[in-house]
Amino acid sequence: MSGRLLDDTRISIIRLLLGAVVGIVSGIALGFLVGLSRTARIAVEPLINAFSGIAGIAWIPLALAWFGTGLAMSTFVIWNGMFFVVFANTILGVSRVPPTYAQAIFTLGGDRREVLRSVILPGALPDILTGVRVGLAFAWRSLIAAELMGSPMGLGQWVNEAATYQRTDRILAGCLTIAVLGVLLEALMVSWIARRTVVRWGTVAVAEERKAR
């Protein structure tokens, strides 16, 4: 791998990680706030459906107009690709937790913080991780598209420049790097967390049984 490709790869990964952290944190935090209230869930459902139906790349021209071609633009594009998926799945996961579990904690003397930590978070985590997995795929594609359209560096720009000079070998190298990184990021960021949480706790099996019903 050439030095330029390494630099472009590093820049794209930094952009993705920064935007993903912002999207995941904001999506989970707001998802919990909305998911705990049935009234709030009903109120925001039309908004979620509306914004989720807009492809992430559709926001790129607006992001370029607002932020130029810098880090703020890529962060906004990635956040947009992550947020609504994580937000919607967090709401879904929180709403699926049976109220009887929380009541049992209160009966045993636990407070609301204990309910959130011991019941709602573990119960909602499978859906949250699903949202993160899907959101990462959306965010990765949106970032590459943003770099293709208006970024001086990054894997998207690498492919764009290769296409300009009709360098098929460089195009294939860039596309292969994008594909491999997508697989690695999903394995490192999502599968690793899942194996140490929901798989170990047995929550995944419970969630699958619930879906089968």
Summary of the structure (lengths in Angstrom):
residues: 213
radius of gyration: 19.8
end to end distance: 49.8
largest distance: 69.5
contacts: 703
relative contact order: 0.14
helix: 88%
strand: 0%
